[in-house]
Amino acid sequence: MRRGFTMIELIFVIVIIGILAAVAVPRLAATRDDAEVSRALADLSTCIKDIGALATAVRDASTINVDSQDQAVNSSSACAIVQREGVFALEWNDDDRILTVSDGASVASWAKEARDIANDNGLVREHQFGGSRIVR
């Protein structure tokens, strides 16, 4: 008697592997998107913390300029990452608050939606740094 697998057994195993791959690939793609959003939000959080530390160190919030449209960053490497990837623009308004502004990137639109939901549910926190209020 010969040892080995028949052609039908091999085809059956290949079909099962194909079905498993068809189920696993979309889940892996969703995990990658979630990781990009998490990384972008972590970079933004670090940037806001660094801006607060810089405002405290120089005791003057007006010297801090983080704006991806003007390409001006003088607070931290985390802010440079946020700026370089174009995920967020951070701008000062008249109340010396830093506002996060989406610039239309897909990750930014997800983060903006999360921020809007947080705003609507009262989950946005306001922090005091060196006399400046930073909203996150």
C-alpha positions as CSV (number, residue, x, y, z in Angstrom):
1,M,0.0,0.0,0.0
2,R,1.3,3.5,-0.9
3,R,1.7,6.2,1.7
4,G,0.8,9.8,1.0
5,F,-2.1,12.0,0.3
6,T,-4.6,11.8,-2.5
7,M,-5.3,14.7,-4.8
8,I,-8.8,15.2,-3.2
9,E,-7.3,15.4,0.3
10,L,-4.8,18.0,-0.9
11,I,-7.5,20.1,-2.6
12,F,-9.7,19.9,0.5
13,V,-6.8,21.2,2.7
14,I,-6.1,24.1,0.2
15,V,-9.8,25.1,0.2
16,I,-9.9,25.2,4.0
17,I,-6.7,27.3,4.1
18,G,-8.3,29.7,1.5
19,I,-11.5,30.0,3.6
20,L,-9.4,30.8,6.7
21,A,-7.4,33.4,4.8
22,A,-10.5,35.0,3.5
23,V,-11.8,35.4,7.1
24,A,-8.5,36.6,8.6
25,V,-7.4,39.2,6.0
26,P,-10.2,41.7,6.6
27,R,-9.7,41.5,10.4
28,L,-6.0,42.2,10.0
29,A,-6.7,45.2,7.8
30,A,-9.1,46.6,10.4
31,T,-6.5,46.1,13.1
32,R,-4.0,48.1,11.1
33,D,-6.4,51.0,10.7
34,D,-7.1,51.0,14.4
35,A,-3.4,51.0,15.1
36,E,-2.9,54.1,12.8
37,V,-5.7,56.0,14.7
38,S,-4.3,55.0,18.1
39,R,-0.8,56.1,17.0
40,A,-2.1,59.5,15.7
41,L,-4.0,60.1,18.9
42,A,-1.0,59.2,21.0
43,D,1.2,61.6,19.0
44,L,-1.4,64.3,19.4
45,S,-1.6,63.6,23.2
46,T,2.2,63.8,23.5
47,C,2.2,67.0,21.5
48,I,-0.3,68.6,23.7
49,K,1.6,67.6,26.9
50,D,4.8,68.9,25.4
51,I,3.1,72.2,24.5
52,G,2.0,72.5,28.1
53,A,5.5,71.8,29.4
54,L,6.9,74.4,27.0
55,A,4.3,77.0,28.0
56,T,5.2,76.4,31.6
57,A,9.0,76.5,30.9
58,V,8.9,79.8,28.9
59,R,5.9,81.3,30.9
60,D,4.6,82.6,27.6
61,A,2.0,80.7,25.6
62,S,2.3,83.1,22.7
63,T,5.8,81.7,21.7
64,I,4.4,78.3,21.0
65,N,3.4,77.8,17.4
66,V,2.3,74.5,16.1
67,D,0.6,74.8,12.7
68,S,0.9,72.3,10.0
69,Q,-0.2,74.8,7.4
70,D,2.7,77.2,8.2
71,Q,5.2,74.4,8.8
72,A,6.2,76.0,12.1
73,V,7.0,73.8,15.1
74,N,9.0,74.8,18.1
75,S,7.7,72.6,20.9
76,S,8.8,68.9,20.5
77,S,9.6,66.1,18.2
78,A,6.1,64.6,18.9
79,C,4.6,67.8,17.5
80,A,6.9,67.5,14.5
81,I,5.6,64.0,13.9
82,V,2.0,65.2,14.1
83,Q,2.9,68.1,11.7
84,R,4.9,66.0,9.2
85,E,2.2,63.4,8.8
86,G,-0.5,66.1,8.3
87,V,-2.9,64.4,10.7
88,F,-3.7,67.4,12.8
89,A,-3.1,71.1,12.8
90,L,-3.0,72.8,16.2
91,E,-4.1,76.4,16.4
92,W,-4.5,79.0,19.1
93,N,-7.7,80.8,19.3
94,D,-8.4,84.2,21.1
95,D,-8.8,82.5,24.5
96,D,-5.3,80.9,24.3
97,R,-6.8,77.5,23.8
98,I,-5.3,75.0,21.5
99,L,-7.8,73.5,19.2
100,T,-7.3,70.3,17.1
101,V,-8.3,70.7,13.5
102,S,-8.6,67.9,11.0
103,D,-7.0,68.6,7.7
104,G,-9.0,66.1,5.7
105,A,-6.8,63.0,6.0
106,S,-8.6,59.8,6.6
107,V,-7.1,59.1,10.0
108,A,-7.7,62.7,11.0
109,S,-11.4,62.4,10.1
110,W,-11.7,59.3,12.3
111,A,-10.0,61.2,15.1
112,K,-12.1,64.2,14.5
113,E,-15.3,62.1,14.7
114,A,-14.0,60.7,18.0
115,R,-13.2,64.2,19.3
116,D,-16.7,65.4,18.3
117,I,-18.3,62.5,20.1
118,A,-16.2,63.3,23.2
119,N,-17.2,67.0,23.0
120,D,-20.9,66.1,22.7
121,N,-20.7,63.9,25.7
122,G,-18.7,66.2,27.9
123,L,-15.6,64.1,27.9
124,V,-13.2,66.8,26.8
125,R,-10.9,67.9,29.5
126,E,-9.4,71.3,30.0
127,H,-5.9,71.6,31.5
128,Q,-4.1,74.5,33.0
129,F,-0.5,74.9,31.9
130,G,1.5,78.0,32.9
131,G,-1.6,80.2,32.8
132,S,-2.8,78.8,29.5
133,R,-5.7,76.5,29.0
134,I,-5.2,73.5,26.7
135,V,-8.3,71.6,25.6
136,R,-7.9,68.0,24.7
